[in-house]
Amino acid sequence: MKDKVLLGLSGGVDSAVAGYLLKKQGYDVTCCFMRNWDSIANNDILGNPTLQGSQCSQEIDYEDAVKTAKQLGLPIIRVDFIQEYWDEVFSYFLVEYKEGRTPNADVFCNRHIKFQAFRDYAHKHGFDKIAMGHYAKRVDLEDGFACLYKAADKNKDQSYFLAEVTEEQLKDALFPLADIDKPEVRRIADKLGLSIAKKKDSTGVCFIGERRFKEFLDNYLPAQEGDIIDIVHNKKVGTHSGVLYYTVGQHRGLSVGGIKGYENKPFFVVGKDVKKNVLYVAQEDNEYMLSYKCRLSDVNLIVEKPTLGKIKCNAKFRYRGKDMPVEFEYISKDEAYLTYPGYKYVAKGQIAVLYSGDRCLGGGIIKETFDESGKRIEI
């Protein structure tokens, strides 16, 4: 029998097939359903579509996980990390939104919950490894150093969300879906007759689920209407429902259009002033959409020896974004810079993830952006 593995079983198809593959490979697998959110205790009222139902989505997922584990012939336990999630993930999430930045909860959920609190629990209870249903790949070098690579299925690859996980955390992690694609996962689940074979993939905030997002945030950061200003012409073009709710690059949901004197082109968010409660927008192809440099903090490098100075690599500025050529200058964990030839909508608060080919080198939080002259962009 191989190592004892604690598998995060979510009630979805990916982690279910991950469990099947691990068992097939000879691992001693125990499934674990993580409960990390309590809607009532956390005042998750507005924007929650499940409150009026007979059962919340989390309990439905738990029942699916129990049924799946039974079908796979694997034991299952349930563990709560509700306090850890609030302290390490959601509190940070709210602070960033309050400052007008756009954080990525999934990245910090991986770093603090799935690969830290869950990992600590596994070690404490005698497990050698943890496993997840992520589409990502771990490659061990000859000296044992654990590298992170993109999964074979580039459409589903989730290495972006793992960029803040440390090499030490990766050493203990197994990714059974590294070399297969999503259609194959569905085929395996269907062949096994799993009840969740055709279950829809989960969306929404990590471990919280689908929410009407503006209403959901209003539980914690009450909205205040304000002006939408066309930054190019310094002209009011509409009214926003709360400046914190919008993301740089966003063009849907602005309710701006049909304005006299403007071409029939969409407006995009180019910045926001939280103190003045102003949302700045512009139409396509103008300088306000561009930045040429950004500063990163909380830099996590998954490399053997971080190199001081500059290197050429690629960066992904959002999950579905392309890998873009950059020059990366590492100074310290709290300070690094990316320089690039003018990219659109590099948003403060998002994670910039670094790649060399398919290898993920790590990433950091975008704290500041700069214009072509090197001046810090204030909005």
C-alpha positions as CSV (number, residue, x, y, z in Angstrom):
1,M,0.0,0.0,0.0
2,K,1.3,3.5,-0.9
3,D,1.0,6.6,1.2
4,K,-2.0,7.6,3.2
5,V,-3.7,10.4,1.3
6,L,-6.4,12.9,2.5
7,L,-8.4,14.0,-0.6
8,G,-10.5,17.2,-0.6
9,L,-13.8,15.9,-1.9
10,S,-16.1,18.8,-2.8
11,G,-19.1,17.0,-4.1
12,G,-18.2,17.8,-7.7
13,V,-17.0,15.6,-10.6
14,D,-13.3,16.6,-10.6
15,S,-12.4,15.6,-7.0
16,A,-14.6,12.5,-7.4
17,V,-12.5,11.3,-10.4
18,A,-9.3,12.3,-8.6
19,G,-10.3,9.9,-5.8
20,Y,-11.0,7.1,-8.2
21,L,-7.6,7.6,-9.9
22,L,-5.7,7.7,-6.5
23,K,-7.4,4.5,-5.4
24,K,-6.6,2.8,-8.7
25,Q,-2.9,3.9,-8.3
26,G,-2.8,2.1,-4.9
27,Y,-3.0,4.9,-2.5
28,D,-4.8,4.6,0.9
29,V,-7.4,7.3,0.3
30,T,-9.7,9.0,2.8
31,C,-12.1,11.7,1.5
32,C,-12.6,14.9,3.4
33,F,-15.4,17.4,2.8
34,M,-14.4,20.9,3.9
35,R,-17.1,23.2,5.4
36,N,-15.6,26.7,5.4
37,W,-18.7,29.0,5.3
38,D,-21.7,29.5,7.6
39,S,-24.2,31.8,6.0
40,I,-26.1,32.6,9.1
41,A,-23.1,33.2,11.4
42,N,-21.4,35.2,8.7
43,N,-24.5,37.4,7.9
44,D,-24.7,36.1,4.3
45,I,-28.3,37.2,3.8
46,L,-28.5,39.7,0.9
47,G,-27.8,38.1,-2.5
48,N,-28.0,34.6,-1.2
49,P,-30.3,32.6,-3.5
50,T,-30.3,29.5,-1.2
51,L,-31.7,31.0,2.0
52,Q,-35.3,30.3,1.1
53,G,-34.6,26.7,-0.1
54,S,-35.1,23.6,2.0
55,Q,-31.4,23.0,1.9
56,C,-28.3,25.2,1.3
57,S,-26.0,24.4,-1.6
58,Q,-23.2,23.4,0.8
59,E,-25.3,20.7,2.4
60,I,-26.3,19.5,-1.1
61,D,-22.6,19.3,-2.0
62,Y,-21.9,17.4,1.3
63,E,-24.6,14.8,0.5
64,D,-23.2,14.4,-3.0
65,A,-19.7,13.9,-1.5
66,V,-21.0,11.2,0.9
67,K,-22.8,9.4,-2.0
68,T,-19.7,9.6,-4.2
69,A,-17.4,8.3,-1.5
70,K,-19.7,5.4,-0.9
71,Q,-19.8,4.6,-4.7
72,L,-16.0,4.7,-4.8
73,G,-15.7,2.5,-1.7
74,L,-13.8,5.2,0.2
75,P,-14.2,6.5,3.7
76,I,-15.2,10.2,4.2
77,I,-14.9,12.7,7.0
78,R,-16.1,16.2,7.4
79,V,-14.0,19.0,8.8
80,D,-14.9,22.7,9.5
81,F,-12.4,25.5,8.7
82,I,-15.0,28.3,9.1
83,Q,-12.9,30.5,11.4
84,E,-9.7,30.0,9.4
85,Y,-11.5,30.9,6.2
86,W,-13.0,34.1,7.7
87,D,-9.7,35.2,9.3
88,E,-7.3,34.3,6.5
89,V,-9.4,34.7,3.3
90,F,-12.6,36.6,3.7
91,S,-11.3,39.4,6.0
92,Y,-8.5,40.1,3.5
93,F,-11.1,39.9,0.7
94,L,-13.2,42.7,2.4
95,V,-10.2,44.9,3.2
96,E,-9.1,44.8,-0.4
97,Y,-12.6,45.6,-1.8
98,K,-12.9,48.5,0.7
99,E,-9.7,50.0,-0.7
100,G,-11.1,49.7,-4.3
101,R,-8.9,46.8,-5.3
102,T,-10.1,43.5,-6.8
103,P,-8.8,40.5,-4.9
104,N,-9.0,36.9,-6.0
105,A,-10.4,34.8,-3.2
106,D,-9.6,31.5,-4.9
107,V,-5.8,32.2,-4.7
108,F,-5.9,32.9,-1.0
109,C,-8.3,30.0,-0.3
110,N,-5.7,27.7,-1.8
111,R,-2.8,29.3,0.1
112,H,-4.4,29.4,3.5
113,I,-7.1,26.7,3.6
114,K,-6.6,23.9,1.1
115,F,-2.8,23.8,1.2
116,Q,-2.3,25.1,4.8
117,A,-5.2,24.4,7.3
118,F,-6.3,21.3,5.4
119,R,-2.6,20.2,5.1
120,D,-2.0,20.8,8.8
121,Y,-5.0,18.7,9.7
122,A,-3.8,15.9,7.4
123,H,-0.4,15.8,9.0
124,K,-1.8,15.9,12.5
125,H,-4.0,12.9,11.7
126,G,-1.4,10.7,10.2
127,F,-1.7,11.3,6.5
128,D,1.4,11.5,4.3
129,K,-0.1,13.5,1.4
130,I,-3.0,15.7,0.5
131,A,-4.8,15.6,-2.9
132,M,-7.1,17.9,-4.8
133,G,-9.1,17.9,-8.0
134,H,-7.2,20.8,-9.4
135,Y,-6.0,20.8,-13.0
136,A,-2.4,21.4,-12.4
137,K,0.8,19.4,-12.4
138,R,3.7,18.9,-9.9
139,V,7.1,17.9,-11.3
140,D,9.9,16.9,-8.8
141,L,13.4,17.7,-9.7
142,E,16.3,15.3,-9.0
143,D,17.0,17.1,-5.7
144,G,13.4,16.7,-4.7
145,F,12.4,20.3,-5.3
146,A,8.7,20.5,-6.2
147,C,7.9,22.6,-9.3
148,L,4.4,23.7,-10.5
149,Y,3.4,23.3,-14.1
150,K,0.3,23.9,-16.2
151,A,-2.0,20.9,-16.6
152,A,-2.3,19.0,-19.9
153,D,-5.8,20.5,-20.3
154,K,-4.9,24.2,-21.0
155,N,-8.5,25.2,-21.1
156,K,-9.0,24.1,-17.5
157,D,-5.5,24.7,-16.2
158,Q,-5.7,26.1,-12.6
159,S,-2.0,26.8,-12.0
160,Y,-2.9,30.5,-11.9
161,F,-4.9,29.9,-8.6
162,L,-1.9,28.0,-7.1
163,A,0.7,30.7,-7.6
164,E,0.8,31.7,-3.9
165,V,1.2,28.1,-2.7
166,T,4.8,27.5,-1.4
167,E,7.1,24.8,-2.6
168,E,7.0,23.2,0.8
169,Q,3.2,22.9,0.5
170,L,3.4,21.5,-3.0
171,K,5.7,18.7,-1.9
172,D,2.9,17.1,0.0
173,A,0.3,17.6,-2.8
174,L,-1.0,15.2,-5.5
175,F,-2.8,16.3,-8.6
176,P,-4.4,13.2,-10.2
177,L,-5.9,15.2,-13.0
178,A,-2.6,16.6,-14.2
179,D,-2.5,14.7,-17.5
180,I,-6.2,14.3,-18.5
181,D,-8.7,16.7,-19.8
182,K,-12.2,17.6,-18.6
183,P,-14.1,15.5,-21.2
184,E,-12.1,12.5,-20.1
185,V,-13.0,13.3,-16.5
186,R,-16.7,13.3,-17.4
187,R,-16.3,10.0,-19.4
188,I,-14.7,8.3,-16.4
189,A,-17.4,9.5,-14.0
190,D,-20.1,8.4,-16.4
191,K,-18.5,5.0,-16.9
192,L,-18.3,4.5,-13.1
193,G,-22.0,5.5,-12.9
194,L,-21.2,8.3,-10.4
195,S,-24.3,10.2,-9.4
196,I,-22.4,13.5,-10.0
197,A,-21.2,12.6,-13.5
198,K,-23.1,15.4,-15.1
199,K,-23.2,17.8,-12.2
200,K,-22.6,21.4,-13.2
201,D,-19.2,22.9,-12.2
202,S,-19.2,25.1,-9.2
203,T,-18.9,28.9,-9.7
204,G,-18.9,32.0,-7.5
205,V,-16.7,32.9,-4.5
206,C,-14.5,30.0,-3.3
207,F,-16.4,27.9,-0.8
208,I,-19.2,30.4,-0.6
209,G,-20.9,29.6,-3.9
210,E,-23.0,31.5,-6.4
211,R,-24.2,34.9,-5.1
212,R,-25.8,38.0,-6.6
213,F,-22.5,39.7,-6.1
214,K,-23.4,43.3,-5.5
215,E,-26.1,42.3,-3.0
216,F,-23.7,39.9,-1.4
217,L,-21.0,42.6,-0.8
218,D,-23.7,44.9,0.5
219,N,-23.9,42.6,3.6
220,Y,-20.4,43.8,4.6
221,L,-19.7,46.9,2.5
222,P,-22.9,48.9,2.1
223,A,-23.3,50.5,-1.3
224,Q,-23.3,54.2,-2.0
225,E,-24.3,55.6,-5.4
226,G,-21.9,58.0,-7.2
227,D,-20.9,59.5,-10.5
228,I,-19.6,57.6,-13.5
229,I,-17.2,60.0,-15.2
230,D,-15.8,59.7,-18.8
231,I,-12.2,60.4,-17.9
232,V,-11.2,61.4,-21.5
233,H,-13.8,64.3,-21.6
234,N,-14.2,64.8,-17.8
235,K,-18.0,64.4,-18.3
236,K,-20.6,62.6,-16.2
237,V,-22.1,59.8,-18.2
238,G,-24.1,57.9,-15.6
239,T,-24.5,56.8,-12.0
240,H,-22.9,53.7,-10.4
241,S,-24.5,51.6,-7.6
242,G,-21.3,51.4,-5.5
243,V,-17.8,52.1,-6.7
244,L,-16.4,49.0,-4.9
245,Y,-18.4,46.6,-7.0
246,Y,-16.7,47.4,-10.3
247,T,-13.4,46.0,-11.7
248,V,-10.9,47.6,-14.0
249,G,-11.6,46.3,-17.5
250,Q,-15.3,45.7,-16.8
251,H,-17.8,46.8,-19.5
252,R,-21.0,44.8,-18.6
253,G,-23.4,46.1,-16.1
254,L,-22.4,49.8,-16.3
255,S,-25.8,50.9,-17.7
256,V,-24.1,53.6,-19.7
257,G,-25.0,54.0,-23.4
258,G,-27.0,56.0,-25.9
259,I,-25.4,59.3,-24.8
260,K,-25.7,62.2,-27.2
261,G,-22.3,63.0,-28.8
262,Y,-20.8,59.6,-28.2
263,E,-20.3,56.8,-30.7
264,N,-22.2,53.6,-30.1
265,K,-19.2,51.9,-28.5
266,P,-19.0,50.3,-25.1
267,F,-17.5,52.0,-22.1
268,F,-14.9,50.2,-20.0
269,V,-13.9,50.8,-16.4
270,V,-10.4,52.4,-16.3
271,G,-10.2,53.3,-12.6
272,K,-12.0,54.4,-9.5
273,D,-11.5,56.9,-6.7
274,V,-12.9,55.3,-3.5
275,K,-12.6,58.5,-1.4
276,K,-14.5,60.6,-3.9
277,N,-16.8,57.6,-4.8
278,V,-16.2,58.2,-8.5
279,L,-16.0,55.5,-11.2
280,Y,-13.9,56.4,-14.2
281,V,-14.7,54.9,-17.6
282,A,-13.6,55.4,-21.2
283,Q,-14.3,54.0,-24.6
284,E,-11.9,51.7,-26.4
285,D,-8.4,52.6,-27.6
286,N,-7.1,55.4,-25.3
287,E,-4.2,55.8,-22.9
288,Y,-6.2,55.4,-19.7
289,M,-6.6,51.7,-20.4
290,L,-2.9,51.1,-20.5
291,S,-0.1,50.7,-18.0
292,Y,3.6,49.9,-18.6
293,K,4.8,48.7,-15.3
294,C,3.4,47.4,-12.0
295,R,4.7,46.8,-8.5
296,L,4.0,43.4,-6.8
297,S,3.9,42.5,-3.1
298,D,3.4,39.2,-1.3
299,V,5.7,37.7,-3.9
300,N,5.8,33.9,-3.8
301,L,8.5,32.3,-6.0
302,I,8.4,28.6,-6.7
303,V,12.0,28.4,-7.9
304,E,15.1,26.8,-6.5
305,K,16.9,30.1,-5.9
306,P,15.1,33.5,-6.4
307,T,17.4,35.6,-8.6
308,L,17.9,39.2,-7.7
309,G,17.7,41.4,-10.8
310,K,15.8,41.1,-14.0
311,I,14.7,38.2,-16.1
312,K,12.5,37.7,-19.1
313,C,9.4,35.6,-18.7
314,N,5.6,35.7,-19.2
315,A,2.8,36.9,-16.9
316,K,-0.9,36.2,-16.7
317,F,-2.7,39.2,-15.2
318,R,-6.1,37.4,-14.8
319,Y,-7.2,33.8,-14.9
320,R,-8.5,33.7,-18.5
321,G,-5.9,36.2,-19.7
322,K,-3.1,35.3,-22.1
323,D,0.5,34.8,-21.1
324,M,2.1,38.1,-21.9
325,P,5.8,38.9,-22.2
326,V,7.3,40.8,-19.3
327,E,10.6,41.7,-17.7
328,F,10.5,40.6,-14.0
329,E,12.7,42.4,-11.4
330,Y,12.8,40.7,-8.0
331,I,14.0,42.8,-5.1
332,S,12.4,41.1,-2.1
333,K,9.2,39.2,-1.1
334,D,7.5,42.5,-0.5
335,E,8.8,44.3,-3.7
336,A,9.1,43.2,-7.3
337,Y,8.3,44.9,-10.6
338,L,6.9,43.8,-14.0
339,T,7.8,46.0,-17.0
340,Y,5.9,45.5,-20.3
341,P,5.1,47.3,-23.6
342,G,1.7,48.8,-22.6
343,Y,-1.0,46.3,-21.6
344,K,-4.7,47.0,-21.0
345,Y,-6.5,46.7,-17.7
346,V,-3.8,45.5,-15.3
347,A,-5.9,45.8,-12.2
348,K,-4.6,46.5,-8.7
349,G,-5.5,43.7,-6.2
350,Q,-5.3,41.0,-8.8
351,I,-2.6,38.4,-8.9
352,A,0.1,38.5,-11.6
353,V,1.3,35.0,-12.2
354,L,4.7,34.3,-13.8
355,Y,5.5,31.5,-16.3
356,S,8.4,30.2,-18.2
357,G,6.7,28.1,-20.8
358,D,4.4,25.8,-18.9
359,R,6.2,26.1,-15.7
360,C,4.7,28.4,-13.1
361,L,7.4,30.5,-11.4
362,G,5.0,31.9,-8.7
363,G,3.2,35.3,-8.5
364,G,2.4,38.3,-6.5
365,I,-0.3,40.9,-5.8
366,I,-0.5,43.9,-8.1
367,K,-0.2,46.9,-5.7
368,E,0.6,49.8,-8.0
369,T,0.6,50.5,-11.8
370,F,2.7,53.1,-13.7
371,D,2.3,55.0,-17.0
372,E,4.8,55.2,-19.9
373,S,6.7,57.9,-18.2
374,G,7.1,55.9,-15.0
375,K,4.5,58.0,-13.0
376,R,2.3,56.1,-10.7
377,I,-1.3,55.8,-11.9
378,E,-3.5,57.2,-9.1
379,I,-6.9,55.9,-10.1
